[in-house]
Amino acid sequence: MLNWMEGLYETDPEVFDAILKDIERQFNCLNLIASENYASPAVLAALANPMQNKYAEGYPGRRYYGGCEFVDAVERLAIERAKAAFQAEHANVQPHAGVQANLAVYSACLQPGDTILSPALAHGGHMSHGAPFTIAGKLFKVIQYGVNPQTETLDFDQIASLAREHRPKLIICGYSSYPRTVPFDQFRQIADEVGALLMADIAHIAGLVVAHAHPSPIPYAHFVTTTTHKTLRGPRGALILCSSEWAQAIDRAVFPGSQGGPFMHSIAAKAVCLKEAMTEVFQRDQFQTVANARALADELARQGFRLVSGGTDNHLLLVDLRSFDPKLTGKEAERLLEQAGIIVNKNAIPFDERPPAQASGLRIGTPSVTTRGMREDEMRMIGRLIGAVLKDPDPSNLQRIRGQVVEMVQQFPVYADLLEAMRTVQAGYQV
């Protein structure tokens, strides 16, 4: 480890310093961003391996380059583990990110101008589901559905009505800021009724699905996409899962349809994270992630915050700040909390009257703090700290709370060995 660190410091001390400072930030802050997590040392080791040097266009046994014997072995491991973890018939492990995975599905089953029925961005969807400013929004006719104004949960009367009216070729379910269980069977019923295909984007809940802490879309969706770096706790990247009848079309849509050479170092790290995801420790953590989210939601409600849909069934909660302070925006709340060492992200809430750059809500998640080993007691403390910051944003109060945060996280260290090693290298060169 010291060899590569010393080499990096000698070559580029500025980059070394930025990496060190970000590891210190991760160590010393409470990370409550729902889409982030801490990859294990084994995943990081696989990610930083020389397989990144290998061009391997194509698939195992069918490459366009020589010298692929060992990268083939790694990709086959990743494929088989993805199929086993999710109980899927086929897996493609090459997509570089979730957006690319989604675009590959569209390429496999749609023609330009076809109709997609997808969740609206302000109601929990993702921009890659066809937001007007994206390539998907420009290529396809996108009809968007939302949540019920009263319950703030999926409005299946509206979804069914829109499906019958517009007869989409593809229906998308799966969300980036929806705190409730997704009933994939109901989506499949609507899809079958109108002759549509169904895609489930489970980027956020993939780890929960593997652990059976959330129902699986595999029996219902023709296509399932996911990233590997959120609840799945792996490297940045993505997977596509599908039935065997769509395997050839999906593989062609990824390569050569939308990507060239795969990132073999990342695929090696995906293989490692998928092996970890099938362990009892990982699966226990997924249930704890859900329990932690509920405990945090309960405490925030006690602090006077309104929770969109009334609570959470998964790893995240969406906080409506308007009932707490009508003048407080998500942007300002995010800024104040970061000063106290609590990292969240502003987020629009359903029917939000503020623009997304300001927003009326916060999206808060528990994957990272659960990976650190925190449990319900810590969640209740975090809820009280959030309330204390936003009730009294005086700089002295923020500094006091920052001290409490540092004291808490030191009891649940992350990357402590890496941090110590990099500090040792830095100190040695600065003598």
C-alpha positions in Angstrom: 0.0 0.0 0.0 2.8 2.4 0.9 4.5 1.9 -2.5 1.6 3.3 -4.5 1.0 6.0 -2.0 4.6 7.1 -2.1 4.5 7.0 -5.9 1.5 9.1 -6.0 2.9 11.7 -3.6 6.2 11.9 -5.5 4.4 12.3 -8.8 1.5 14.6 -7.8 1.3 15.8 -4.3 -1.6 18.1 -5.1 -3.8 15.1 -6.1 -2.5 13.1 -3.1 -3.5 16.0 -0.8 -7.0 16.3 -2.3 -7.6 12.5 -1.9 -6.3 12.6 1.7 -8.5 15.5 2.6 -11.6 13.7 1.1 -10.8 10.6 3.1 -10.6 12.8 6.2 -13.9 14.4 5.3 -15.5 10.9 4.9 -14.1 9.9 8.2 -15.2 13.0 10.1 -18.7 13.6 8.7 -22.0 11.9 9.0 -22.9 10.9 5.4 -26.7 10.8 5.0 -26.8 11.0 1.2 -29.1 8.2 0.2 -27.2 7.3 -3.0 -23.8 7.0 -1.4 -22.1 4.2 0.6 -18.6 3.0 1.7 -17.1 0.3 -0.5 -15.1 -2.3 1.4 -11.3 -2.4 1.3 -11.6 -5.5 -0.9 -13.7 -3.6 -3.4 -11.3 -0.7 -3.4 -8.3 -3.1 -3.9 -10.0 -4.7 -6.9 -10.9 -1.3 -8.3 -7.2 -0.2 -8.2 -5.9 -3.1 -10.2 -3.9 -3.2 -13.5 -6.8 -4.9 -15.3 -7.7 -1.3 -16.1 -4.9 -1.4 -18.7 -6.7 -4.1 -20.7 -8.9 -3.4 -23.8 -11.5 -6.1 -23.9 -14.2 -5.1 -26.4 -16.7 -7.9 -26.7 -17.7 -10.5 -24.2 -16.0 -13.5 -22.5 -14.8 -15.9 -25.2 -15.7 -13.4 -27.9 -13.3 -10.5 -27.6 -11.8 -8.3 -30.3 -8.4 -8.3 -28.7 -5.9 -11.0 -27.6 -4.7 -11.5 -24.0 -8.2 -11.6 -22.4 -8.0 -15.0 -20.6 -8.0 -13.5 -17.1 -10.3 -10.6 -17.7 -12.7 -13.2 -19.2 -12.5 -15.1 -15.9 -13.3 -12.0 -13.9 -16.2 -11.0 -16.0 -17.7 -14.5 -15.9 -17.5 -14.4 -12.1 -19.3 -11.1 -12.1 -22.0 -12.4 -14.4 -22.6 -15.6 -12.5 -22.6 -13.8 -9.1 -25.1 -11.1 -10.4 -27.4 -13.9 -11.7 -27.1 -15.7 -8.4 -27.6 -12.7 -6.1 -30.7 -11.5 -7.9 -32.0 -14.9 -9.2 -31.9 -13.6 -12.7 -31.7 -15.5 -16.0 -29.2 -13.1 -17.6 -26.8 -10.4 -16.5 -24.7 -7.8 -18.3 -22.1 -6.3 -16.0 -20.4 -3.9 -18.5 -22.5 -0.7 -18.2 -20.3 2.1 -16.9 -23.2 3.8 -14.9 -26.9 3.7 -14.3 -27.7 6.1 -17.1 -25.9 4.0 -19.6 -27.7 0.9 -18.4 -31.0 2.6 -18.8 -30.1 3.9 -22.3 -29.0 0.4 -23.3 -32.5 -1.0 -22.4 -34.2 1.7 -24.4 -31.9 0.9 -27.4 -32.7 -2.8 -27.0 -36.5 -2.6 -27.1 -37.5 0.8 -28.5 -37.3 2.8 -31.7 -37.0 6.6 -31.8 -40.5 8.2 -31.3 -41.8 5.3 -29.2 -43.8 6.1 -26.1 -42.4 5.6 -22.6 -44.5 5.9 -19.4 -42.1 6.9 -16.6 -42.1 8.6 -13.1 -41.8 12.3 -13.0 -38.5 13.7 -11.7 -40.2 15.8 -9.0 -42.2 12.7 -7.9 -39.2 10.5 -7.3 -38.1 9.5 -10.8 -34.6 9.9 -12.3 -33.6 12.2 -15.1 -32.6 9.1 -17.2 -36.2 8.0 -17.2 -36.9 10.6 -19.9 -36.6 14.1 -18.5 -37.1 16.6 -21.4 -33.5 17.8 -21.2 -31.9 14.3 -21.6 -31.2 12.3 -24.7 -34.0 9.9 -23.7 -36.5 12.8 -23.5 -35.4 13.9 -26.9 -35.6 10.5 -28.6 -38.8 9.2 -27.2 -42.3 10.4 -26.4 -42.3 10.4 -22.7 -45.5 10.5 -20.6 -44.9 10.9 -16.9 -46.9 9.8 -13.9 -46.7 10.9 -10.3 -47.9 10.3 -6.7 -51.3 10.8 -5.2 -51.6 14.4 -3.8 -53.2 13.1 -0.6 -51.1 10.0 0.2 -47.9 11.0 -1.7 -47.6 7.3 -2.7 -47.8 5.9 -6.2 -51.1 6.7 -7.9 -52.0 3.5 -9.7 -55.4 4.9 -10.9 -53.4 7.6 -12.7 -50.8 5.2 -14.0 -53.3 2.7 -15.4 -55.3 5.6 -17.0 -52.2 7.0 -18.7 -51.2 3.6 -19.9 -54.6 2.9 -21.4 -54.6 6.4 -23.1 -51.1 6.4 -24.5 -50.3 2.7 -25.0 -46.6 3.0 -24.1 -44.1 0.5 -25.5 -42.2 0.6 -22.2 -43.3 1.4 -18.6 -40.6 2.3 -16.1 -40.8 1.9 -12.3 -38.0 2.5 -9.8 -37.1 5.8 -8.1 -34.3 8.0 -6.7 -36.4 9.6 -4.0 -39.4 7.4 -3.2 -39.5 6.2 0.4 -42.1 3.5 0.1 -42.2 -0.2 -1.2 -42.6 -0.5 -4.9 -45.3 -3.1 -5.8 -43.7 -4.4 -9.0 -46.6 -6.9 -9.5 -49.1 -4.0 -10.0 -46.9 -2.4 -12.6 -46.7 -5.8 -14.5 -50.5 -6.1 -14.5 -50.8 -2.7 -16.1 -48.0 -3.4 -18.6 -49.7 -6.7 -19.6 -53.0 -5.0 -20.0 -51.7 -2.5 -22.5 -49.1 -4.7 -24.2 -46.1 -2.8 -22.7 -42.7 -4.0 -21.6 -41.7 -3.3 -18.0 -38.3 -1.9 -16.8 -37.5 -1.7 -13.1 -34.7 0.7 -12.1 -33.6 -0.5 -8.7 -30.4 1.6 -8.4 -31.3 2.7 -4.9 -32.7 -0.5 -3.5 -30.6 -3.2 -5.1 -28.9 -4.2 -1.8 -32.2 -4.4 -0.1 -33.6 -6.6 -2.9 -30.6 -9.0 -2.7 -31.2 -9.3 1.0 -35.0 -9.7 0.7 -35.5 -6.5 2.6 -37.5 -5.3 -0.3 -39.6 -7.3 -2.9 -37.7 -8.2 -6.0 -38.7 -7.0 -9.5 -37.2 -10.1 -11.2 -40.4 -12.1 -11.4 -42.3 -9.2 -13.0 -40.0 -6.9 -15.0 -38.6 -7.7 -18.4 -35.6 -5.6 -17.6 -34.0 -4.6 -14.3 -31.2 -2.0 -14.1 -29.2 -1.0 -11.1 -26.1 0.8 -10.1 -23.5 -1.0 -7.9 -22.4 1.8 -5.6 -25.5 2.6 -3.5 -27.0 0.0 -1.2 -25.1 -2.7 -3.1 -21.9 -1.2 -1.6 -19.7 -1.7 -4.6 -17.7 0.3 -7.2 -19.3 3.0 -9.3 -20.9 1.2 -12.2 -24.1 -0.6 -13.2 -25.7 -3.9 -14.2 -28.6 -5.0 -16.5 -30.6 -8.0 -15.6 -33.2 -9.6 -17.9 -35.0 -12.7 -19.0 -33.1 -15.0 -21.4 -35.3 -14.0 -24.3 -33.9 -10.4 -24.1 -30.3 -11.5 -23.4 -28.9 -11.1 -27.0 -30.7 -7.7 -27.6 -29.3 -6.3 -24.3 -25.8 -7.5 -24.9 -25.8 -5.9 -28.3 -27.3 -2.7 -27.0 -24.4 -2.4 -24.5 -21.6 -3.5 -26.9 -21.3 -2.4 -29.6 -24.5 -0.4 -29.4 -23.5 2.2 -26.8 -20.1 1.4 -25.2 -16.7 0.3 -26.4 -14.1 -1.3 -24.1 -15.4 -2.3 -20.7 -13.8 -1.1 -17.5 -12.3 -4.4 -16.5 -10.9 -3.1 -13.1 -14.5 -2.0 -12.3 -15.9 -5.3 -13.3 -13.4 -7.0 -11.0 -14.7 -4.8 -8.2 -18.3 -5.6 -9.1 -17.5 -9.3 -8.8 -16.1 -8.7 -5.3 -19.1 -6.6 -4.2 -21.6 -9.2 -5.5 -19.8 -11.9 -3.5 -20.0 -9.7 -0.4 -23.7 -9.1 -1.1 -24.4 -12.8 -0.7 -23.0 -13.0 2.8 -25.0 -13.0 6.0 -23.2 -9.9 7.3 -24.3 -7.9 4.2 -27.8 -9.1 4.3 -28.1 -8.3 8.0 -26.9 -4.8 7.3 -29.6 -4.2 4.7 -32.4 -4.9 7.2 -30.6 -2.7 9.7 -30.5 0.1 7.0 -34.3 -0.1 6.8 -34.6 -0.2 10.6 -32.3 2.8 10.9 -34.2 4.8 8.3 -37.4 4.2 10.3 -35.8 5.2 13.6 -34.4 8.4 12.0 -37.8 9.2 10.5 -39.5 8.8 13.8 -37.1 11.2 15.5 -37.3 13.8 12.8 -41.0 13.7 13.1 -40.6 14.4 16.8 -38.4 17.3 16.0 -41.2 18.9 14.0 -40.4 17.8 10.4 -43.1 16.5 8.1 -42.1 13.3 6.2 -43.4 12.9 2.7 -45.8 10.0 2.6 -45.7 9.8 6.4 -42.5 7.8 6.7 -40.3 5.2 5.0 -40.2 1.5 4.1 -36.7 1.5 2.7 -33.3 3.2 3.1 -34.3 6.8 2.6 -36.7 9.5 3.7 -37.9 12.7 2.1 -38.3 15.6 4.5 -40.6 18.5 3.8 -39.1 21.5 5.4 -42.0 23.8 5.0 -43.8 22.7 8.1 -40.6 23.2 10.2 -39.8 26.6 8.8 -41.8 28.0 5.8 -38.8 30.2 4.7 -36.1 27.4 4.9 -35.1 26.0 1.6 -33.5 22.7 0.9 -30.4 24.4 -0.4 -30.0 26.5 2.8 -30.7 23.5 5.1 -28.1 21.4 3.2 -25.5 24.2 3.6 -26.1 24.6 7.3 -26.0 20.9 8.0 -22.8 20.5 6.1 -21.2 23.2 8.3 -22.1 21.0 11.3 -20.6 17.9 9.6 -23.9 16.4 8.5 -24.0 15.7 4.7 -27.4 15.6 3.0 -28.8 16.8 -0.3 -31.6 19.2 -1.1 -34.4 17.5 -3.0 -37.7 18.6 -4.5 -40.8 17.2 -2.9 -43.9 16.2 -4.8 -45.8 19.3 -6.1 -42.9 21.5 -4.9 -43.5 25.2 -5.8 -39.8 26.0 -5.4 -37.3 25.4 -8.3 -35.1 22.2 -8.0 -32.0 24.4 -7.3 -33.7 25.7 -4.1 -36.2 22.9 -3.3 -38.4 22.5 -0.3 -37.1 19.2 0.9 -34.1 17.1 2.0 -33.4 13.5 0.9 -31.8 11.6 3.8 -30.5 8.0 3.7 -29.0 5.5 6.1 -26.8 3.2 4.0 -23.5 4.9 4.8 -24.1 5.3 8.5 -25.3 1.7 8.7 -22.1 0.5 7.0 -20.2 2.3 9.7 -22.0 0.2 12.3 -24.5 2.7 13.6 -27.8 1.5 14.9 -31.2 3.0 16.1 -29.7 4.8 19.1 -27.3 6.7 16.8 -30.2 7.5 14.4 -32.2 9.1 17.1 -29.1 11.2 18.1 -28.6 12.2 14.4 -32.3 13.2 14.2 -31.8 15.4 17.3 -28.7 17.0 15.9 -30.4 17.8 12.6 -33.2 19.5 14.5 -30.7 21.4 16.7 -28.8 22.7 13.6 -31.9 23.9 11.8 -33.6 25.4 14.9 -30.5 27.4 15.8 -28.1 28.0 12.9 -25.9 30.4 14.9 -22.2 29.7 14.0 -21.3 28.9 17.6 -24.1 26.3 17.8 -23.0 24.8 14.5 -19.4 24.5 15.8 -20.6 22.9 19.0 -22.7 20.3 17.0 -19.7 19.7 14.7 -17.8 18.6 17.7 -20.5 16.2 18.7 -20.5 14.8 15.2 -16.8 14.2 15.2 -17.0 12.5 18.6 -19.8 10.2 17.3 -18.1 9.2 14.1 -14.8 8.4 15.8 -16.6 5.6 17.5 -17.5 4.2 14.1 -14.4 4.7 12.0 -14.3 4.2 8.2 -11.0 3.8 6.2 -9.0 4.4 9.4 -6.0 2.3 8.2 -5.9 4.0 4.8 -6.1 7.4 6.5 -3.2 6.6 8.9 -1.1 5.2 6.1 -1.6 8.3 3.9 -0.8 10.6 6.7 2.4 8.7 7.4 3.5 9.1 3.8 2.7 12.8 3.8 4.5 13.4 7.1 7.6 11.5 5.8 7.9 13.7 2.8 7.3 16.9 4.7 10.1 16.4 7.2 
